[in-house]
Amino acid sequence: TRAKNATQHPGYILTGGEGHTKRRTKAQKAADDQRVEEEKRASEMAVHEGHNRIAVFQKKMETDQAAARVDAPKPTRPRPHP
């Protein structure tokens, strides 16, 4: 073997050095974790708001349907024609 091969990395040519990931500091990781937590909390709040909106629509529909039942005319019994 040649002397220069002792320090070479064979996969480096294929990846172009992109395979190496940079490490994050504790502060960077904490900031990333906090951002992810805030996004998760915002998503949960959006889902909760959607559920509340649907509940309001359902309550309104129930009251409208109940009012329509009270005001509805009494059905007549069908009678045979003579």
Buried (B, 14 or more C-beta within 10 A) or exposed (E): EEEEEEEEEEEEEEEEEEEEEEEEEEEEEEEEEEEEEEEEEEEEEEEEEEEEEEEEEEEEEEEEEEEEEEEEEEEEEEEEEE
